[in-house]
Amino acid sequence: MSFRGFRDNPPQRGRGGPTRPQGRGGAKTTIYLYAVDVRPSASGRTLAQIVRLVLEAPELFSVAANLATDFKSTIISREKLPLTNNAIIVPVLYRSELEDKPAEDATQYKARILYTNTLRVSQLIEYLTSTDFNQYNEKLPMIQALNILLKHYPMTSSDLVSRGGTRANRTFPLSNKAPLSDKAHLVGGLTAIRGLFSSVRLAAGRVLVNVNVSHGAFYNSGRLVDLIDTFQKANGKSLTALNEFLHGIRGRTLHLRERRNRGGELIIKPKTIHSLARRGDGTDLPLNRKPGLQSFGAGSKGIKFWLESRQAPASGPSLGPRKKRRQQSGPAASPAGPARLICVYDYFLESEPDLPVINIGTRASPTYHLAQDFEILPGQIHNGKLSPAQTQDMIKFAVRLPLQNAFSIVNQGADTVGLNPERNILLTRFGISTSRRLITVEERILDQPNVMYRGNASVKKFSGSWNITSTKFNVPGQRLQKCSYLLFSDKKVQDTFRDVKSLQPVVQKLQAALIGTGVPVDVPLPGKIVRVDKDDTADLDNTLRGAANSLDLLYIILPDKDSRWYSVMKRLCDVQYGLQTICSVAPKLVAKKGQTMDQYGKSLDQYMRNLAMKFNLKLGWTNHVRDNLRLSIINEDKTMIVSLDVTHPTGSSQISSATAPSVAAMVASIDKALGQWPATIQVQSRGKHASFPENIIVFRDGILEGQYTKCLTEELPLMRKVCREIYPKEMHEKNLPKFTIILVSKRRHTRFYPTEVQTADKNGNTPPCTIVDRSITDPHCFSFFLQPHSATHGTARSVFYFVILDEVFSQRYTGKFPPKYRNVAEIVQDLTLNLSYLVGRATKGVRVCCAARYADLVCNQARCYLSRFYEPPSETSSVASGASTAQATNRDVLVYEKIRNTMFYI
């Protein structure tokens, strides 16, 4: 992206890169920002339509061609709007998108447009081309404005679906518009569609647009009964699962006469599925008019609702004033007759009474409708969790060679994300020109870290990985004396092992692997099998309680990848009983189809050696270390590395959106070996440090780009306060500890593609240990992209690190730098790379440094403890009937004291 009239970019060298807007532009461009406030308040699609009507209003007619909006709260303009006292009031009589005129009872809105800011491109250019570090306070507003400008195009296109906020955006074609190569069938009523992500980035001397391939799962459009049938064939007859799947889907009813506008286009007034019929519906209705339901998810014969008295059959969808419409708890039209309770079945005279009835109203004031009379609208993304089968299909569809993704970006990116000025005419009106080409950036390949095992034995590395066939762990744990194993048996899943005896060869293989890797272990105590039932966990509870009283560690074999039993087991063992556990999935322990016994033996041995790494970490010891010479500041044992992460509720769950909490997690190193990282999901304890660290390096994950300064203004003062309370006075007088805070962004969409075959790895990716810290990064900030690993499939993903505060390295290295280093940046980058090779349960470099990776694992574990808040309950639970609004507390994530200072999350 560029502004006409701006000088050429400096030449770029190297290979790879994200996207390439041209380096010429117009410094005289000015962008005016306005806030939109709508009264009465509205949200979602209603608000978007109101803003759309505001842009069409006579008050803005003279400037409408030069306006863009996010259809929520902001309008940007190429010229000043005709305001009085910096504001203008635009009256809006609401009508749906394709209606020619408002309905008789249409709601009257008032939109107040208020001037908020003026953004001058000349100041942006001066900032990006300046060699000094002048402050530019409008960086985030400018990025927001440019993203709005790009996003306006897909949001106004009838062939595209746009998702995301003002700092990033994902755009997909409608299913019927997408090429066959860009969509794939997913079982259970979903279709995977390939789209594109876009986000404006500021770089050295220019503005870039980060474009990357993105994927989404969309609901199949068409008849709702077909969608329900497809879903239940893949997922069973669980009404709870169906209720969660259907929540939030938009569609149209089919029983009313179609209406078209003057252009012949069908006028659709979408209805949103709130839920299946549930007991407790109608909280706003009088007691004698509340719906009567036989059961959760009842069919039309099992539901009764109050029908108001009518003089004659209704001829259309209107039910009069809005207040009266909210009192209706049944379908939208009604036959004549006296006031009475009437069956939905009798009302519609339908022939499929067992099909669940849907609620297209609200919980407080439901409106029931037959699934047979409802059609799903196209272009609706599924935000819920995919099933294991869907996940597998999505991975097959999404994982492609780097060259294929680069081809999609170059050939489809400009048209899809609004970078083609022939389609997005606002670009020209705002003085912006673009290019379809990828930029080239300068990269460096860092030396791969040297990892060592017991006796300082080095291992042979290849493509960022190594094996431990003939090595022993660096520091073995204490002897494991009291351990056993437990086999889960679920009546809904075919048993992989028929009994405990058939599992004995696997247990013997595990014991051999533990001894072979240097973990001292006694013969495991006899194991047992436990029959698990989702409606009765008493047997499992008693078994785990007994194991916690007699064992140090329990090896558990789960029936399949179903996360339910893993979550239940982890909550019981970690939080309630304090029992260390390590898990396997039963199908992974048997021979795969087509494997010979020799092949099976070798693969099982490798699997068990990998499992042994978890055993050693759980016992409190270190698997491997890095070359001491590479991390001199760590070797002094005066530096602690900390990582913070936060997990938030995700997906479309009705339960999680109401009660699920955001959970913070923290891990910290305990010594210079960097092998053990105790964690907390509440308050970080002092751990096992013999003395207070002089330096604290913090890797902060889970924070949005627009909230970076929050770390300095809110979190850093709290860290300093804690240190003042516990550090001795003499360290305070020396201004200790010093902090370095590095922000971690794992979900960046920047990808790098080799420009020459000879520089690529075997999968066509950039090689391991690739780093990029110029051309696409802000020259005024300390940041870099790092790819430590080799991607076995698909396109390698780098991690973005942003050093927002550095007191440790900049004050330590003020003169001569250690050998091989030219500046502080290289020291920080090499430390981060080394940490990426210290994940104790891996024999390869991983994508993100071990500190951030461990904090992420702790967050995942916390979600297991709180699974009942994140996931929908069964239809027999009180929540399904609307009786529970329990909130999570710290006690729900407080790990049992016995294992609290261990790596319980591995």
Helices and strands as residue ranges (DSSP letters): E 2-3, E 30-39, H 44-55, G 58-60, G 64-66, E 67-69, E 74-77, E 87-93, E 108-120, H 121-129, H 139-155, E 160-163, E 169-173, G 180-182, E 183-186, E 190-203, E 206-219, E 222-223, H 224-235, H 239-246, E 250-253, E 271-272, E 275-276, G 287-289, E 292-293, G 300-302, E 303-307, H 322-325, E 340-343, H 344-348, E 357-359, E 368-370, G 371-373, E 374-376, H 388-398, H 402-417, H 426-429, E 432-433, E 444-445, E 451-453, G 454-456, E 457-458, E 483-490, G 501-503, H 504-516, E 528-532, H 538-550, E 553-558, H 563-570, I 571-577, E 580-585, G 586-589, H 597-618, E 625-626, G 628-630, H 632-635, E 639-647, H 654-659, E 663-668, E 679-680, E 695-700, G 705-707, H 710-710, I 711-715, H 716-726, H 729-733, E 738-745, G 757-759, E 770-772, E 782-787, E 799-806, H 809-812, H 824-835, H 850-865, H 867-870, G 890-893, G 897-899
